[in-house]
Amino acid sequence: MSKQPNTQFLLAHPAHFIALGFGSGLTPKAPGTFGTIIGLPLYYLISPYSMTLQLCIITISFLIGIYLCALTGKALGDSDHGSIVWDEIVAMMLVLTITPKAWPWWLLAFGLFRLFDIWKPFPIRQCDAKLKGGFGVMLDDLLAAFYAMFIMWGLLWMT
């Protein structure tokens, strides 16, 4: 049986603090959306760096996220508990690597990522159902990011 995290759980372990999106995952409604929002300023902090360094930071964040999400999911009794939002944060940062630095584009990138993360088109839903643990948590959002990036590339190509 899974438990509902609170501030005490959030602060009990650094992995929980990060996996729960620095507290954004504790929101009672739409924690994934609030977690995705956290990805925006975090990406902004790394945006001055080269694309190579940005992708290295995001890759390391993804790999560390596998461990953080697994540990936090185990402590919550649910490997993909809704309060775990590090996967949304990292995936949103990835989408922003190809997004122009203008608020309408960032809003579109945000909307596209949330659409694919919620809708879970093939093969995202299948991966989400079959792959558990930290890797499964991180992978489905990575796939949603790829869908959003594909649409963004198409829109950018047309403009």
C-alpha positions in Angstrom: 0.0 0.0 0.0 1.4 3.4 -0.9 1.6 6.2 1.5 1.0 9.9 0.8 4.2 11.9 1.2 4.3 15.1 3.3 6.9 17.7 4.2 8.5 15.3 6.8 8.9 12.6 4.1 10.2 15.3 1.6 12.9 16.3 4.1 13.8 12.9 5.4 16.2 12.1 2.6 17.9 14.1 -0.1 16.6 11.6 -2.7 13.0 12.3 -1.7 13.6 16.1 -1.8 14.9 15.9 -5.4 12.5 13.1 -6.7 9.5 15.1 -5.3 10.7 18.1 -7.3 11.9 20.2 -4.3 8.3 20.0 -2.9 6.4 20.6 -6.1 5.3 16.9 -6.1 3.4 17.5 -2.8 0.7 19.5 -4.5 -2.6 17.7 -4.1 -3.7 18.4 -7.7 -1.6 17.9 -10.9 1.8 17.3 -9.3 3.2 16.4 -12.7 2.3 19.8 -14.0 3.9 21.5 -11.1 7.0 19.4 -11.5 7.1 20.3 -15.2 7.0 24.0 -14.2 10.2 23.4 -12.1 12.0 22.3 -15.2 11.6 25.7 -16.7 13.9 27.7 -14.3 16.2 24.8 -13.9 16.8 24.7 -17.7 17.2 28.5 -17.7 20.1 28.1 -15.2 21.9 25.7 -17.6 20.9 27.5 -20.9 24.0 29.7 -21.1 26.2 26.6 -21.4 26.9 24.9 -24.7 24.4 22.3 -26.1 26.9 19.6 -25.3 27.2 20.6 -21.7 23.4 21.0 -21.4 22.9 17.5 -22.7 25.5 16.1 -20.4 23.8 17.8 -17.4 20.4 16.4 -18.5 21.8 12.9 -19.1 23.4 12.9 -15.7 20.1 14.1 -14.2 18.3 11.3 -16.0 20.7 8.6 -14.8 20.7 9.9 -11.2 16.9 10.2 -11.5 16.7 6.4 -12.0 18.2 5.9 -8.5 16.4 8.8 -6.9 13.0 7.8 -8.2 13.5 4.1 -7.4 14.5 4.9 -3.8 11.7 7.3 -3.3 9.1 5.0 -4.9 10.2 2.1 -2.7 9.9 4.3 0.4 6.4 5.3 -0.8 5.3 1.8 -1.6 4.6 2.7 -5.2 7.3 2.8 -7.8 5.6 5.5 -9.9 3.8 7.5 -7.2 2.2 10.6 -8.6 4.3 12.8 -6.3 7.5 11.7 -8.0 8.1 14.5 -10.5 11.9 14.4 -11.2 11.1 12.6 -14.4 8.9 15.5 -15.6 11.6 18.0 -14.6 14.4 16.3 -16.5 12.2 15.6 -19.6 11.0 19.3 -19.7 14.6 20.4 -19.6 15.4 18.2 -22.6 12.5 19.6 -24.6 13.8 23.2 -23.9 17.2 22.4 -25.4 15.6 22.7 -28.9 13.1 25.4 -28.0 13.7 29.1 -28.9 14.2 31.3 -25.8 10.9 33.2 -26.1 8.0 32.7 -23.8 5.4 31.7 -26.5 7.7 28.9 -27.6 8.4 27.8 -24.0 4.6 27.8 -23.3 4.1 25.6 -26.4 6.9 23.3 -25.4 5.3 23.0 -21.9 1.9 22.3 -23.4 3.2 19.7 -25.9 5.2 17.9 -23.2 2.2 17.8 -20.8 0.0 16.6 -23.6 2.2 13.6 -24.5 3.0 12.8 -20.8 -0.7 12.6 -20.0 -1.9 11.1 -23.3 0.9 8.5 -23.4 0.6 7.5 -27.1 2.3 4.4 -28.4 4.8 3.2 -27.1 4.7 5.3 -24.0 1.7 3.7 -22.4 3.1 0.2 -23.1 6.5 1.2 -21.5 4.8 2.7 -18.6 2.8 -0.5 -18.0 5.6 -2.9 -18.4 8.7 -1.1 -17.0 8.7 -0.5 -13.3 11.2 1.0 -10.9 13.3 4.1 -11.4 14.1 3.3 -15.1 10.4 2.9 -16.0 9.5 6.2 -14.2 12.2 8.1 -16.1 11.7 6.4 -19.5 8.1 7.2 -20.1 8.7 10.9 -19.6 11.8 10.8 -21.9 9.6 9.3 -24.6 7.0 12.0 -24.1 9.8 14.6 -24.4 10.8 13.0 -27.7 7.3 13.3 -29.0 7.1 17.0 -28.0 10.5 17.6 -29.5 9.5 16.0 -32.8 6.5 18.4 -33.0 8.6 21.4 -32.0 11.2 20.6 -34.7 8.4 20.4 -37.3 6.9 23.7 -36.2 10.4 25.4 -36.2 11.1 24.0 -39.6 7.8 25.5 -40.9 8.6 29.0 -39.5 
